[in-house]
């Protein structure tokens, strides 16, 4: 589900952007629309794009980068070119410019946290410039089928904390990037809903079209039948215990899935115990969890 041209913008971590001074922004991905939002955010400051010579770019993005009023530095990610690249970056940062790397097109899975090849990341990090991580997320690319379009049709730009001097390392950049990504993901509206409600909606929506395939024996169970069985079992669970948690001692498979769904629909927390554990170990886990009932098979 691609984002529309009217997608809303959500800016996170704006306080991490220095009000002045040069820096290098390294995003995890960048589409044409994202770039336009960033140009608006940095309006009034000298903005220079960094383009890797061997990368392919979206035609719209390429045409924009080739405009006369757009400043860009093309570089080759080669060890022999690193010193020259460092000098270019150093002079630009000294002049207070905001350098922004523009990732090219890559073949990655939807929702991949990072789309820039490691060799290019290392090359950019080795430039020695202060680095500002930028996590770009488009929730529509990784949304669940039960999420309303109004909740996911937006662009999220999440800035991490600035890395300077000896803190500018690939490991630190990746850590700050993941933290920025976590901040972006945690704001999804669906995370505020109840897990049971989300499962109920999904199973109802795909009841007759999707099914569970048990890897242990190849048997199948359609979503609508799974939902019906889970609801019936959940009513029995509510009658049997008033404790907030219910134990489950079952091997992975459709029976274990059914039991977990039923416990959640009963408004309780499923506690899955290792079905291969010894009797004493299981008894200890049950006692520590405050469980008075558990689901298993003879």
LOGUZA-349533 format. One record per residue (C-alpha): x negated, y negated, z; residue in one letter. Coordinates in nm, 4 decimals. Each point is the difference from the previous one (the first is absolute). Layout:
N
{east X; north Y; up Z; lokol a} $
...
This chain:
298
{east 0.0000; north 0.0000; up 0.0000; lokol x} $
{east -0.2077; north -0.2973; up -0.1220; lokol x} $
{east 0.0321; north -0.3355; up 0.1700; lokol x} $
{east 0.1969; north -0.2603; up -0.1911; lokol x} $
{east -0.1332; north -0.3385; up -0.1001; lokol x} $
{east 0.2139; north -0.1530; up 0.2758; lokol x} $
{east -0.1431; north 0.2192; up 0.2762; lokol x} $
{east -0.0213; north -0.1725; up 0.3361; lokol x} $
{east -0.3417; north -0.0755; up 0.1450; lokol x} $
{east -0.0980; north 0.0943; up 0.3540; lokol x} $
{east -0.3299; north -0.1471; up 0.1195; lokol x} $
{east -0.1680; north 0.1621; up 0.3015; lokol x} $
{east -0.3232; north -0.1055; up 0.1701; lokol x} $
{east -0.0038; north -0.3512; up -0.1408; lokol x} $
{east -0.1811; north -0.1080; up 0.3173; lokol x} $
{east -0.2993; north 0.2122; up -0.1051; lokol x} $
{east -0.0650; north -0.2206; up -0.3039; lokol x} $
{east -0.2697; north -0.2612; up 0.0766; lokol x} $
{east 0.1192; north -0.3541; up -0.0672; lokol x} $
{east -0.3284; north -0.0810; up -0.1743; lokol x} $
{east -0.3229; north 0.1605; up -0.1127; lokol x} $
{east -0.0817; north 0.2655; up -0.2543; lokol x} $
{east 0.0970; north 0.3653; up 0.0227; lokol x} $
{east 0.0573; north 0.3114; up -0.2073; lokol x} $
{east 0.3508; north 0.1471; up -0.0058; lokol x} $
{east 0.0134; north 0.3711; up -0.0821; lokol x} $
{east 0.3569; north 0.1298; up -0.0506; lokol x} $
{east 0.0917; north 0.3671; up -0.0238; lokol x} $
{east 0.2011; north -0.0688; up -0.3169; lokol x} $
{east 0.1175; north -0.3052; up -0.1911; lokol x} $
{east 0.2765; north -0.0459; up -0.2546; lokol x} $
{east 0.0624; north -0.3098; up -0.2075; lokol x} $
{east 0.2858; north -0.1171; up 0.2231; lokol x} $
{east -0.2145; north 0.0516; up 0.3116; lokol x} $
{east -0.2733; north -0.2127; up -0.1507; lokol x} $
{east 0.2421; north -0.2859; up -0.0668; lokol x} $
{east 0.1122; north 0.0050; up 0.3638; lokol x} $
{east -0.3632; north -0.0131; up 0.1131; lokol x} $
{east -0.0772; north -0.2922; up -0.2312; lokol x} $
{east 0.2858; north -0.1901; up 0.1605; lokol x} $
{east -0.1288; north 0.0839; up 0.3494; lokol x} $
{east -0.3523; north -0.1234; up -0.0823; lokol x} $
{east 0.1131; north -0.3024; up -0.1985; lokol x} $
{east -0.2403; north -0.2890; up 0.0471; lokol x} $
{east -0.3005; north 0.2250; up 0.0623; lokol x} $
{east -0.2583; north 0.1134; up -0.2532; lokol x} $
{east 0.1078; north 0.3503; up -0.1056; lokol x} $
{east -0.2335; north 0.2251; up -0.1987; lokol x} $
{east 0.0954; north 0.3481; up -0.1187; lokol x} $
{east -0.2492; north 0.2854; up -0.0086; lokol x} $
{east 0.0507; north 0.2415; up -0.2885; lokol x} $
{east -0.1832; north 0.3304; up -0.0427; lokol x} $
{east -0.1125; north 0.0390; up -0.3595; lokol x} $
{east 0.0936; north 0.3666; up -0.0346; lokol x} $
{east 0.3588; north -0.0308; up 0.1215; lokol x} $
{east 0.3194; north -0.0248; up -0.2027; lokol x} $
{east 0.2653; north -0.2532; up 0.0986; lokol x} $
{east 0.3709; north -0.0417; up -0.0553; lokol x} $
{east 0.0548; north -0.2166; up -0.3143; lokol x} $
{east 0.1850; north -0.2713; up 0.1968; lokol x} $
{east -0.2750; north -0.0116; up 0.2605; lokol x} $
{east -0.2715; north 0.0033; up -0.2658; lokol x} $
{east 0.1614; north -0.2890; up -0.1874; lokol x} $
{east 0.0245; north -0.2012; up 0.3210; lokol x} $
{east -0.3657; north 0.0580; up 0.0879; lokol x} $
{east -0.1031; north -0.1192; up -0.3466; lokol x} $
{east 0.1690; north -0.3407; up 0.0366; lokol x} $
{east -0.2281; north -0.3020; up -0.0254; lokol x} $
{east 0.0991; north -0.1351; up 0.3402; lokol x} $
{east -0.0677; north 0.3323; up 0.1758; lokol x} $
{east -0.3537; north 0.0552; up 0.1285; lokol x} $
{east -0.1334; north 0.3543; up 0.0037; lokol x} $
{east -0.3312; north 0.1795; up 0.0422; lokol x} $
{east -0.0504; north 0.3234; up -0.1914; lokol x} $
{east -0.2461; north 0.2439; up 0.1522; lokol x} $
{east -0.1305; north 0.3498; up -0.0625; lokol x} $
{east 0.0006; north 0.2444; up 0.2903; lokol x} $
{east -0.3599; north 0.1122; up -0.0492; lokol x} $
{east -0.2849; north 0.0100; up 0.2511; lokol x} $
{east -0.2219; north -0.1999; up -0.2346; lokol x} $
{east 0.2566; north -0.2821; up -0.0032; lokol x} $
{east 0.0556; north -0.0206; up 0.3763; lokol x} $
{east -0.2565; north -0.2738; up 0.0717; lokol x} $
{east 0.1383; north -0.2249; up -0.2743; lokol x} $
{east 0.3531; north 0.0642; up 0.1271; lokol x} $
{east -0.1048; north -0.0889; up 0.3555; lokol x} $
{east -0.1401; north -0.3325; up -0.1197; lokol x} $
{east 0.3199; north -0.0870; up -0.1864; lokol x} $
{east 0.2158; north 0.0876; up 0.2982; lokol x} $
{east -0.2284; north -0.1847; up 0.2434; lokol x} $
{east 0.0097; north -0.3233; up -0.2021; lokol x} $
{east 0.3803; north 0.0164; up -0.0322; lokol x} $
{east 0.0501; north 0.0656; up 0.3724; lokol x} $
{east -0.2413; north -0.2816; up 0.0883; lokol x} $
{east 0.2154; north -0.2319; up -0.2115; lokol x} $
{east 0.3069; north 0.1057; up 0.2007; lokol x} $
{east 0.1630; north 0.2025; up -0.2770; lokol x} $
{east 0.2483; north 0.2788; up 0.0639; lokol x} $
{east -0.1142; north 0.3034; up -0.1976; lokol x} $
{east 0.2616; north 0.2622; up -0.0765; lokol x} $
{east -0.0728; north 0.3400; up -0.1492; lokol x} $
{east 0.2607; north 0.1132; up -0.2519; lokol x} $
{east 0.0324; north 0.3809; up -0.0053; lokol x} $
{east 0.0559; north 0.1563; up -0.3397; lokol x} $
{east 0.2562; north 0.2602; up -0.0983; lokol x} $
{east -0.0576; north 0.3419; up 0.1555; lokol x} $
{east 0.1875; north 0.3289; up 0.0009; lokol x} $
{east 0.1060; north 0.0539; up 0.3616; lokol x} $
{east 0.2970; north 0.1379; up 0.1891; lokol x} $
{east 0.2774; north -0.2374; up 0.1010; lokol x} $
{east -0.0730; north -0.1533; up 0.3366; lokol x} $
{east -0.3730; north 0.0726; up -0.0085; lokol x} $
{east -0.1641; north -0.2235; up 0.2620; lokol x} $
{east -0.3032; north -0.0806; up -0.2133; lokol x} $
{east -0.0298; north -0.0151; up -0.3789; lokol x} $
{east -0.3547; north -0.1375; up -0.0309; lokol x} $
{east -0.2736; north 0.2603; up -0.0668; lokol x} $
{east -0.2462; north 0.0328; up 0.2885; lokol x} $
{east -0.3012; north -0.0945; up -0.2138; lokol x} $
{east 0.1598; north -0.3365; up -0.0815; lokol x} $
{east 0.0985; north -0.0579; up 0.3620; lokol x} $
{east -0.3600; north 0.0604; up 0.1105; lokol x} $
{east -0.1270; north -0.2378; up -0.2676; lokol x} $
{east 0.2368; north -0.2762; up 0.1140; lokol x} $
{east -0.0756; north 0.0549; up 0.3697; lokol x} $
{east -0.3746; north -0.0123; up -0.0705; lokol x} $
{east 0.0361; north -0.3528; up -0.1385; lokol x} $
{east -0.0330; north -0.1293; up 0.3572; lokol x} $
{east 0.2989; north -0.2356; up -0.0176; lokol x} $
{east 0.2572; north -0.0304; up 0.2807; lokol x} $
{east 0.2732; north 0.2489; up -0.0926; lokol x} $
{east 0.3741; north -0.0460; up 0.0502; lokol x} $
{east 0.1897; north 0.3310; up -0.0432; lokol x} $
{east 0.3382; north -0.0244; up -0.1713; lokol x} $
{east 0.2522; north 0.2837; up 0.0043; lokol x} $
{east 0.2569; north -0.0362; up -0.2771; lokol x} $
{east 0.3114; north 0.2137; up 0.0388; lokol x} $
{east 0.3085; north 0.0429; up -0.2136; lokol x} $
{east 0.2504; north 0.1952; up 0.2111; lokol x} $
{east 0.2062; north 0.0819; up -0.3095; lokol x} $
{east -0.2833; north 0.2246; up -0.1221; lokol x} $
{east 0.0195; north 0.2316; up 0.3025; lokol x} $
{east 0.3522; north -0.0431; up 0.1328; lokol x} $
{east 0.2342; north 0.2797; up 0.1013; lokol x} $
{east 0.3111; north 0.0593; up -0.2073; lokol x} $
{east 0.2186; north -0.1107; up 0.2928; lokol x} $
{east -0.1623; north -0.3427; up 0.0336; lokol x} $
{east 0.2079; north -0.2912; up -0.1376; lokol x} $
{east -0.1581; north -0.1884; up -0.2891; lokol x} $
{east 0.0332; north -0.3270; up 0.1928; lokol x} $
{east -0.2362; north 0.1405; up 0.2669; lokol x} $
{east -0.2768; north 0.1114; up -0.2345; lokol x} $
{east 0.0075; north -0.2464; up -0.2903; lokol x} $
{east -0.2786; north -0.2189; up 0.1340; lokol x} $
{east -0.3731; north -0.0572; up -0.0188; lokol x} $
{east -0.2030; north 0.0171; up 0.3191; lokol x} $
{east -0.3370; north -0.1760; up 0.0264; lokol x} $
{east -0.1652; north 0.0990; up 0.3271; lokol x} $
{east -0.3356; north -0.1628; up 0.0819; lokol x} $
{east -0.2422; north 0.1672; up 0.2395; lokol x} $
{east -0.2489; north -0.1753; up 0.2244; lokol x} $
{east -0.3003; north -0.1629; up -0.1684; lokol x} $
{east -0.3271; north 0.1958; up 0.0017; lokol x} $
{east -0.3190; north -0.2038; up 0.0326; lokol x} $
{east -0.3762; north 0.0573; up 0.0128; lokol x} $
{east -0.1002; north 0.3444; up 0.1330; lokol x} $
{east 0.3662; north 0.0988; up 0.0373; lokol x} $
{east 0.0328; north 0.0107; up -0.3798; lokol x} $
{east -0.0229; north 0.3759; up -0.0566; lokol x} $
{east 0.2051; north 0.2416; up -0.2061; lokol x} $
{east 0.1209; north 0.1802; up 0.3141; lokol x} $
{east 0.1151; north -0.3236; up 0.1649; lokol x} $
{east 0.1716; north -0.1131; up -0.3192; lokol x} $
{east 0.1899; north 0.3286; up -0.0272; lokol x} $
{east 0.1023; north -0.0201; up 0.3663; lokol x} $
{east 0.1295; north -0.3575; up -0.0333; lokol x} $
{east 0.1781; north 0.0961; up -0.3208; lokol x} $
{east 0.1798; north 0.2909; up 0.1674; lokol x} $
{east 0.1012; north -0.2223; up 0.2927; lokol x} $
{east 0.1415; north -0.2556; up -0.2445; lokol x} $
{east 0.1836; north 0.2816; up -0.1774; lokol x} $
{east 0.1421; north 0.1281; up 0.3280; lokol x} $
{east 0.1277; north -0.3490; up 0.0787; lokol x} $
{east 0.1711; north -0.0154; up -0.3388; lokol x} $
{east 0.1531; north 0.3480; up 0.0235; lokol x} $
{east 0.1242; north -0.0464; up 0.3574; lokol x} $
{east 0.2339; north -0.2792; up -0.1132; lokol x} $
{east 0.2103; north 0.2239; up -0.2214; lokol x} $
{east 0.3656; north -0.0276; up 0.1104; lokol x} $
{east 0.0575; north 0.3762; up -0.0209; lokol x} $
{east -0.2437; north 0.0555; up 0.2883; lokol x} $
{east 0.2463; north -0.1783; up 0.2285; lokol x} $
{east 0.2749; north 0.2503; up -0.0795; lokol x} $
{east 0.0600; north 0.3289; up 0.1827; lokol x} $
{east -0.1804; north 0.3041; up -0.1419; lokol x} $
{east 0.3148; north 0.2085; up 0.0267; lokol x} $
{east 0.1996; north -0.2558; up -0.1983; lokol x} $
{east -0.2652; north -0.0083; up -0.2744; lokol x} $
{east -0.0065; north 0.3811; up -0.0213; lokol x} $
{east 0.3793; north 0.0155; up -0.0112; lokol x} $
{east 0.0173; north -0.2513; up -0.2857; lokol x} $
{east -0.2709; north 0.1769; up -0.1983; lokol x} $
{east 0.1480; north 0.3479; up 0.0403; lokol x} $
{east 0.3471; north -0.1274; up -0.0952; lokol x} $
{east -0.1256; north -0.1915; up -0.3022; lokol x} $
{east -0.1902; north 0.2965; up -0.1440; lokol x} $
{east 0.2206; north 0.2756; up 0.1432; lokol x} $
{east 0.0824; north 0.1828; up -0.3245; lokol x} $
{east -0.3059; north -0.0948; up -0.2044; lokol x} $
{east -0.2918; north 0.0824; up 0.2310; lokol x} $
{east -0.0950; north 0.3005; up 0.2092; lokol x} $
{east -0.2576; north 0.1318; up 0.2428; lokol x} $
{east -0.2233; north 0.2826; up -0.1224; lokol x} $
{east -0.1428; north 0.2146; up 0.2793; lokol x} $
{east -0.3615; north 0.0766; up -0.0852; lokol x} $
{east -0.0050; north 0.3120; up 0.2155; lokol x} $
{east 0.2564; north 0.1975; up -0.1999; lokol x} $
{east 0.1002; north -0.2225; up -0.2943; lokol x} $
{east 0.3583; north -0.0369; up 0.1224; lokol x} $
{east 0.1917; north -0.3196; up -0.0712; lokol x} $
{east 0.2435; north -0.2116; up 0.1998; lokol x} $
{east 0.1908; north -0.2896; up -0.1532; lokol x} $
{east -0.0013; north -0.3316; up 0.1862; lokol x} $
{east 0.3779; north -0.0072; up 0.0547; lokol x} $
{east -0.0039; north 0.3456; up 0.1605; lokol x} $
{east -0.3007; north -0.0949; up 0.2124; lokol x} $
{east 0.1807; north -0.3141; up 0.1163; lokol x} $
{east 0.3195; north 0.1862; up 0.0876; lokol x} $
{east -0.1875; north 0.2637; up 0.2017; lokol x} $
{east -0.2064; north -0.2655; up 0.1822; lokol x} $
{east 0.3113; north -0.1949; up 0.1010; lokol x} $
{east 0.1701; north 0.3133; up 0.1376; lokol x} $
{east -0.3118; north 0.0997; up 0.1955; lokol x} $
{east -0.0450; north -0.3553; up 0.1330; lokol x} $
{east 0.3435; north 0.0144; up 0.1641; lokol x} $
{east -0.0970; north 0.3196; up 0.1783; lokol x} $
{east -0.3294; north -0.1532; up 0.1148; lokol x} $
{east 0.1823; north -0.2942; up 0.1587; lokol x} $
{east 0.2180; north 0.2434; up 0.1931; lokol x} $
{east -0.2937; north 0.2088; up 0.1207; lokol x} $
{east -0.2297; north -0.2662; up 0.1457; lokol x} $
{east -0.0091; north -0.3549; up 0.1287; lokol x} $
{east -0.3798; north -0.0202; up -0.0167; lokol x} $
{east -0.1488; north -0.2503; up -0.2503; lokol x} $
{east -0.2262; north 0.2644; up -0.1581; lokol x} $
{east 0.0650; north 0.3436; up -0.1486; lokol x} $
{east -0.2682; north 0.2598; up -0.0680; lokol x} $
{east -0.0366; north 0.1790; up -0.3336; lokol x} $
{east -0.2006; north 0.3217; up -0.0303; lokol x} $
{east 0.0265; north 0.0952; up -0.3672; lokol x} $
{east -0.2452; north 0.0510; up -0.2873; lokol x} $
{east -0.0068; north -0.2575; up -0.2826; lokol x} $
{east 0.2914; north 0.0556; up -0.2355; lokol x} $
{east 0.3652; north -0.0853; up -0.0570; lokol x} $
{east 0.0987; north 0.1275; up 0.3467; lokol x} $
{east -0.2488; north -0.2340; up 0.1674; lokol x} $
{east 0.1177; north -0.2881; up -0.2188; lokol x} $
{east 0.3634; north 0.0715; up 0.0886; lokol x} $
{east -0.0815; north 0.0068; up 0.3718; lokol x} $
{east -0.1887; north -0.3319; up -0.0146; lokol x} $
{east 0.2830; north -0.1682; up -0.1900; lokol x} $
{east 0.2589; north 0.1293; up 0.2459; lokol x} $
{east -0.1953; north -0.1286; up 0.3004; lokol x} $
{east -0.0371; north -0.3442; up -0.1607; lokol x} $
{east 0.3708; north -0.0105; up -0.0922; lokol x} $
{east 0.0751; north 0.0862; up 0.3632; lokol x} $
{east -0.1778; north -0.3203; up 0.1009; lokol x} $
{east -0.2933; north 0.1821; up 0.1567; lokol x} $
{east -0.3731; north 0.0390; up -0.0630; lokol x} $
{east -0.1205; north 0.3296; up -0.1518; lokol x} $
{east -0.3103; north 0.1480; up 0.1654; lokol x} $
{east -0.1574; north 0.2548; up -0.2334; lokol x} $
{east -0.2017; north 0.2613; up 0.1873; lokol x} $
{east -0.2568; north 0.2303; up -0.1598; lokol x} $
{east 0.1933; north 0.3189; up -0.0682; lokol x} $
{east -0.3236; north 0.2032; up 0.0043; lokol x} $
{east -0.1003; north -0.1223; up 0.3475; lokol x} $
{east 0.0093; north 0.2347; up 0.2958; lokol x} $
{east 0.2886; north 0.0184; up 0.2457; lokol x} $
{east -0.1848; north -0.1884; up 0.2743; lokol x} $
{east -0.1067; north -0.2787; up -0.2378; lokol x} $
{east 0.3547; north -0.0458; up -0.1254; lokol x} $
{east 0.1373; north 0.0010; up 0.3560; lokol x} $
{east -0.2519; north -0.2675; up 0.1000; lokol x} $
{east 0.0955; north -0.2205; up -0.2957; lokol x} $
{east 0.3694; north 0.0363; up 0.0798; lokol x} $
{east -0.0580; north -0.0977; up 0.3626; lokol x} $
{east -0.2137; north -0.3032; up -0.0903; lokol x} $
{east 0.2557; north -0.1213; up -0.2554; lokol x} $
{east 0.2929; north 0.0249; up 0.2374; lokol x} $
{east 0.1820; north 0.2338; up -0.2376; lokol x} $
{east 0.2803; north 0.2181; up 0.1339; lokol x} $
{east 0.1100; north 0.1407; up -0.3367; lokol x} $
{east -0.1846; north 0.1080; up -0.3115; lokol x} $
{east 0.0915; north 0.1397; up -0.3412; lokol x} $
{east -0.1693; north 0.3179; up -0.1226; lokol x} $
{east 0.0719; north 0.3275; up -0.1783; lokol x} $
{east -0.0126; north 0.3532; up 0.1379; lokol x} $
